[in-house]
């Protein structure tokens, strides 16, 4: 257990590799109660969200989930978030490390709107079940037919006979679901899923394998690939920006960033050998530093050392061979397409 943004979080229950492989081959169960859950109700709920996030909220249909970014006035990323639309409310799921910052940010811009904002993070539990058998294991415990929930969709339903929310997104590169219930149902739901999934290969999974899984799937992590100095287009997240949809905070600066020709680019790297390129390692081409690593690991699935980082645009072509400075010694690395892993 480690401290993570004020929460006691498990790094691993067994081993990172065992938990990683369980998610790829069967299923893994993640405690994600630390993720911030902020509810918006009232006539102006969508308008407020549209003014805060980069994606188009107004056009969302009931049951839809959209990935978006919260940007500051300079176009830097304050957080990457998920917006959910339900019949009577919207839900914003934010990163634990940014929850208080985002709640304060919302308070600054909601005064003139008819909206009720409720940070319910501490009153609810949230878990994620990820992997090819996730649907099969979760299905007996929810009232809804999980086959009818599409990717990036969510529903209100009964979970263990009590009100809950179920969505289908994920942060591992596998199929899977997130479930939100009251704190009172948390332990019962967790233990039932562990018991039912045990014979199918499900394992409880911690932060360690969550990081190796998301890196194989090339999903950015706030504080590594994303921060307040990086704009959405440099991060390769332009798909989450709708410049013509609403006047969100930072929109003019983000529009300028889109047109920049000399910005750095987020790329994937495969290293020779088994040495791991850690965050901050310099990327070098012909003895000139052209970027740095933001995340690196040895991929349990691919059995290769992989990394993501930012490098100068003109050096970012797939196939470019460069060097990584790993604690004073250089290792060869090749720019490769993202994601590293994609499920069939």
C-alpha positions as CSV (number, residue, x, y, z in Angstrom):
1,X,0.0,0.0,0.0
2,X,1.2,3.5,-0.9
3,X,0.0,7.0,-0.5
4,X,-1.6,8.2,-3.8
5,X,-3.1,11.7,-3.7
6,X,-4.1,11.2,-0.1
7,X,-5.5,7.7,-0.7
8,X,-4.1,4.4,0.5
9,X,-3.7,2.5,-2.7
10,X,-2.5,-1.0,-3.5
11,X,0.6,-1.2,-5.8
12,X,0.2,-4.9,-6.1
13,X,-1.8,-7.8,-4.4
14,X,0.4,-10.6,-5.8
15,X,2.9,-9.6,-8.5
16,X,2.6,-6.9,-11.2
17,X,3.3,-9.4,-14.0
18,X,0.7,-11.9,-12.7
19,X,-1.9,-9.2,-12.4
20,X,-1.0,-7.7,-15.8
21,X,-1.3,-11.1,-17.5
22,X,-4.7,-11.8,-15.8
23,X,-6.1,-8.6,-17.3
24,X,-4.8,-9.5,-20.8
25,X,-6.0,-13.2,-20.6
26,X,-8.9,-13.3,-18.2
27,X,-9.8,-10.3,-16.0
28,X,-8.5,-8.0,-13.3
29,X,-10.4,-6.1,-10.6
30,X,-9.3,-2.6,-9.8
31,X,-10.2,-0.4,-6.8
32,X,-10.6,3.1,-8.4
33,X,-12.5,4.8,-5.6
34,X,-9.8,7.5,-5.6
35,X,-11.0,8.8,-9.0
36,X,-13.0,12.0,-8.5
37,X,-16.8,11.9,-9.2
38,X,-18.4,15.3,-9.6
39,X,-22.2,15.5,-10.4
40,X,-23.9,18.3,-12.3
41,X,-27.6,18.9,-12.1
42,X,-29.9,21.6,-13.2
43,X,-30.9,23.5,-16.4
44,X,-27.4,24.8,-17.1
45,X,-25.4,21.6,-16.3
46,X,-24.4,21.0,-19.9
47,X,-23.6,24.7,-20.5
48,X,-21.2,24.8,-17.5
49,X,-19.5,21.6,-18.6
50,X,-19.2,22.9,-22.2
51,X,-17.4,26.0,-20.9
52,X,-14.9,23.9,-18.9
53,X,-14.0,20.9,-21.1
54,X,-12.6,20.8,-24.7
55,X,-15.1,18.3,-26.1
56,X,-18.7,18.9,-27.1
57,X,-21.1,18.2,-24.2
58,X,-24.3,19.9,-25.5
59,X,-24.6,17.3,-28.3
60,X,-24.1,14.3,-26.0
61,X,-27.0,11.7,-26.0
62,X,-28.3,10.1,-22.8
63,X,-26.0,7.2,-22.0
64,X,-23.0,8.5,-23.8
65,X,-19.5,9.0,-22.4
66,X,-16.9,11.3,-23.8
67,X,-13.2,11.8,-23.2
68,X,-12.2,15.4,-22.8
69,X,-9.6,17.8,-21.4
70,X,-9.8,20.7,-19.0
71,X,-7.5,23.4,-20.1
72,X,-6.3,26.7,-18.5
73,X,-6.2,30.1,-20.2
74,X,-2.9,29.3,-21.8
75,X,-4.2,26.1,-23.3
76,X,-2.3,23.8,-20.9
77,X,-4.0,20.6,-19.7
78,X,-5.3,20.8,-16.1
79,X,-6.7,17.3,-16.3
80,X,-8.0,14.7,-18.7
81,X,-11.5,13.6,-17.8
82,X,-14.6,11.6,-18.7
83,X,-18.0,13.2,-19.1
84,X,-21.1,11.0,-18.7
85,X,-24.6,12.0,-19.6
86,X,-27.6,10.4,-17.8
87,X,-31.3,11.4,-18.0
88,X,-31.3,13.8,-15.1
89,X,-27.6,14.7,-14.5
90,X,-24.1,14.7,-15.9
91,X,-21.1,13.1,-14.2
92,X,-17.5,14.3,-14.5
93,X,-14.8,11.7,-13.5
94,X,-11.4,13.3,-12.8
95,X,-8.0,12.1,-11.7
96,X,-7.5,11.8,-8.0
97,X,-4.5,14.0,-7.9
98,X,-6.4,16.8,-9.6
99,X,-9.8,16.5,-7.9
100,X,-9.5,19.4,-5.5
101,X,-8.0,21.6,-8.3
102,X,-10.8,20.8,-10.7
103,X,-13.5,21.3,-8.0
104,X,-12.0,24.8,-7.3
105,X,-11.8,25.5,-11.0
106,X,-15.5,24.7,-11.5
107,X,-16.4,26.9,-8.6
108,X,-14.8,29.9,-10.3
109,X,-17.0,29.6,-13.3
110,X,-20.4,28.4,-12.1
111,X,-21.7,31.5,-10.2
112,X,-23.9,32.8,-13.0
113,X,-25.4,29.5,-13.9
114,X,-28.4,27.5,-12.6
115,X,-26.5,24.4,-11.7
116,X,-25.9,22.2,-8.7
117,X,-22.4,20.8,-8.4
118,X,-21.8,17.8,-6.0
119,X,-18.5,16.2,-5.4
120,X,-19.6,12.7,-4.3
121,X,-16.2,11.1,-4.3
122,X,-16.1,10.3,-0.6
123,X,-19.7,9.0,-0.5
124,X,-19.3,6.4,-3.3
125,X,-17.2,3.4,-4.3
126,X,-15.9,2.8,-7.8
127,X,-14.3,-0.3,-9.3
128,X,-13.1,-1.3,-12.7
129,X,-13.2,-4.9,-14.0
130,X,-11.1,-5.2,-17.2
131,X,-10.3,-8.1,-19.5
132,X,-11.8,-10.5,-22.0
133,X,-13.9,-12.2,-19.3
134,X,-15.1,-9.0,-17.6
135,X,-18.5,-9.1,-19.1
136,X,-19.1,-12.7,-18.2
137,X,-18.0,-12.2,-14.5
138,X,-19.8,-8.9,-13.9
139,X,-23.1,-9.9,-15.6
140,X,-24.8,-11.9,-12.8
141,X,-24.4,-8.9,-10.4
142,X,-26.2,-6.2,-12.4
143,X,-29.7,-5.9,-13.7
144,X,-28.8,-4.5,-17.1
145,X,-27.8,-6.7,-20.1
146,X,-24.1,-5.8,-20.5
147,X,-24.1,-6.8,-24.2
148,X,-26.3,-3.7,-24.8
149,X,-23.8,-1.3,-23.3
150,X,-21.6,0.0,-26.1
151,X,-18.0,1.2,-25.8
152,X,-18.0,4.6,-24.1
153,X,-21.6,4.2,-22.9
154,X,-23.1,4.2,-19.4
155,X,-26.4,3.3,-17.7
156,X,-28.2,3.7,-14.4
157,X,-29.1,0.2,-13.2
158,X,-29.4,-2.1,-10.2
159,X,-26.2,-3.5,-8.8
160,X,-26.6,-6.2,-6.1
161,X,-30.2,-5.0,-5.8
162,X,-29.2,-1.4,-5.1
163,X,-29.0,1.7,-7.4
164,X,-25.7,2.0,-9.3
165,X,-24.0,3.2,-12.4
166,X,-22.3,1.0,-15.0
167,X,-20.1,2.2,-17.8
168,X,-17.9,0.6,-20.5
169,X,-14.6,2.5,-21.0
170,X,-11.3,1.4,-19.5
171,X,-7.7,2.3,-19.1
172,X,-6.0,-1.0,-19.9
173,X,-6.5,-1.6,-23.7
174,X,-9.0,-4.4,-22.9
175,X,-12.7,-4.5,-22.8
176,X,-14.2,-3.8,-19.4
177,X,-16.6,-1.9,-17.1
178,X,-16.6,0.6,-14.3
179,X,-19.2,0.3,-11.5
180,X,-20.2,3.0,-9.1
181,X,-22.2,2.0,-5.9
182,X,-22.6,3.5,-2.5
183,X,-19.9,2.9,0.1
184,X,-22.3,0.5,1.9
185,X,-22.3,-1.9,-1.1
186,X,-18.5,-1.7,-1.8
187,X,-17.1,-4.6,0.1
188,X,-20.0,-7.0,-0.8
189,X,-19.6,-6.2,-4.5
190,X,-15.8,-6.6,-4.4
191,X,-15.9,-9.9,-2.6
192,X,-18.6,-11.4,-4.8
193,X,-16.6,-10.5,-8.0
194,X,-13.5,-11.9,-6.5
195,X,-15.3,-15.2,-5.5
196,X,-17.1,-15.5,-8.9
197,X,-14.0,-14.7,-10.9
198,X,-11.5,-16.8,-9.1
199,X,-12.0,-20.0,-11.1
200,X,-12.0,-17.9,-14.4
201,X,-8.6,-16.4,-13.6
202,X,-9.6,-13.0,-12.3
203,X,-7.1,-11.4,-9.9
204,X,-7.3,-8.2,-7.9
205,X,-5.0,-5.7,-9.6
206,X,-3.1,-2.7,-8.3
207,X,-1.5,0.5,-9.5
208,X,1.6,-1.3,-10.7
209,X,-0.1,-3.3,-13.5
210,X,-2.5,-0.5,-14.2
211,X,0.6,1.5,-15.3
212,X,2.1,-1.3,-17.4
213,X,-1.3,-2.0,-19.1
214,X,-2.0,1.7,-19.9
215,X,1.5,2.2,-21.2
216,X,1.1,-0.8,-23.6
217,X,-2.2,0.8,-24.8
218,X,-0.4,4.2,-25.1
219,X,-2.9,5.9,-22.8
220,X,-1.4,9.1,-21.3
221,X,-1.1,9.6,-17.6
222,X,-1.5,12.9,-15.9
223,X,1.8,14.1,-14.4
224,X,3.7,12.1,-17.0
225,X,2.4,12.7,-20.6
226,X,0.0,15.4,-19.5
227,X,0.6,18.6,-17.4
228,X,-0.3,22.3,-17.5
229,X,2.6,23.1,-19.9
230,X,1.4,20.6,-22.6
231,X,-1.4,21.5,-24.9
232,X,-3.9,18.9,-26.3
233,X,-2.4,18.8,-29.8
234,X,1.2,18.2,-28.6
235,X,-0.2,15.3,-26.5
236,X,-1.8,13.8,-29.6
237,X,-5.3,14.3,-28.1
238,X,-6.8,16.5,-30.8
239,X,-9.7,14.1,-31.1
240,X,-11.0,15.3,-27.7
241,X,-11.0,18.9,-28.8
242,X,-14.0,20.5,-30.6
243,X,-12.9,24.0,-31.3
244,X,-16.3,25.0,-32.9
245,X,-18.6,23.4,-30.3
246,X,-18.4,25.7,-27.4
247,X,-16.4,28.6,-25.9
248,X,-14.4,26.6,-23.4
249,X,-11.7,28.1,-21.2
250,X,-8.4,28.2,-23.1
251,X,-10.0,27.8,-26.5
252,X,-8.1,30.6,-28.2
253,X,-4.8,29.3,-27.0
254,X,-5.7,25.8,-27.9
255,X,-6.6,27.0,-31.4
256,X,-3.2,28.6,-31.8
257,X,-1.5,25.5,-30.6
258,X,-3.2,23.5,-33.3
259,X,-1.5,25.6,-36.0
260,X,2.0,25.4,-34.5
261,X,4.4,23.6,-36.8
262,X,7.4,23.3,-34.4
263,X,5.7,21.6,-31.4
264,X,7.0,18.4,-30.0
265,X,5.1,15.2,-30.5
266,X,4.2,12.3,-28.2
267,X,5.8,9.1,-29.7
268,X,6.3,5.4,-28.9
269,X,9.7,3.9,-28.5
270,X,11.0,0.4,-28.5
271,X,14.4,-0.1,-26.8
272,X,17.0,-2.7,-27.5
273,X,17.6,-5.1,-24.6
274,X,15.7,-5.2,-21.3
275,X,16.8,-1.9,-19.8
276,X,14.0,0.5,-18.8
277,X,13.9,4.1,-19.8
278,X,12.5,6.1,-16.9
279,X,10.7,9.4,-16.8
280,X,13.1,12.3,-17.6
281,X,15.6,10.2,-19.6
282,X,17.0,12.3,-22.4
283,X,16.4,11.3,-26.0
284,X,19.4,11.9,-28.2
285,X,20.0,12.0,-32.0
286,X,23.5,12.7,-33.4
287,X,24.6,13.9,-29.9
288,X,21.8,16.5,-29.8
289,X,19.0,16.2,-27.2
290,X,15.7,16.1,-29.1
291,X,13.3,15.2,-26.3
292,X,12.7,13.2,-23.1
293,X,11.0,10.1,-21.9
294,X,7.7,10.5,-20.0
295,X,6.9,6.9,-19.1
296,X,8.8,3.6,-19.6
297,X,8.5,-0.1,-18.6
298,X,9.4,-3.6,-19.7
299,X,6.2,-4.8,-21.4
300,X,5.0,-8.1,-20.0
301,X,2.8,-8.7,-23.0
302,X,5.3,-7.9,-25.8
303,X,8.4,-8.9,-23.8
304,X,10.1,-5.6,-24.9
305,X,11.3,-2.5,-23.2
306,X,8.9,0.3,-24.3
307,X,8.5,4.0,-23.5
308,X,6.6,7.1,-24.5
309,X,8.1,10.5,-24.7
310,X,8.1,13.9,-26.4
311,X,10.5,14.6,-29.3
312,X,11.0,17.4,-31.8
313,X,8.4,17.1,-34.6
314,X,11.0,16.8,-37.4
315,X,12.6,13.8,-35.7
316,X,9.3,11.9,-34.9
317,X,8.9,9.7,-38.0
318,X,8.2,6.1,-37.4
319,X,11.4,4.1,-37.9
320,X,13.8,6.9,-36.6
321,X,16.6,5.3,-34.6
322,X,17.9,7.4,-31.6
323,X,19.5,6.9,-28.3
324,X,18.2,7.0,-24.7
325,X,20.4,8.1,-21.8
326,X,19.7,5.6,-19.1
327,X,21.7,6.6,-16.0
328,X,24.7,7.8,-18.0
329,X,24.7,4.9,-20.5
330,X,23.0,5.1,-23.9
331,X,20.7,2.5,-25.3
332,X,19.3,2.4,-28.9
333,X,15.6,3.0,-29.4
334,X,13.3,3.1,-32.4
335,X,10.2,5.3,-32.9
336,X,7.3,3.0,-33.4
337,X,3.5,3.5,-34.0
338,X,1.2,3.9,-31.0
339,X,-0.4,2.0,-29.4
340,X,2.2,-0.7,-28.6
341,X,-0.6,-3.2,-27.9
342,X,-4.1,-3.4,-29.4
343,X,-6.5,-6.2,-28.6
344,X,-7.9,-8.3,-31.5
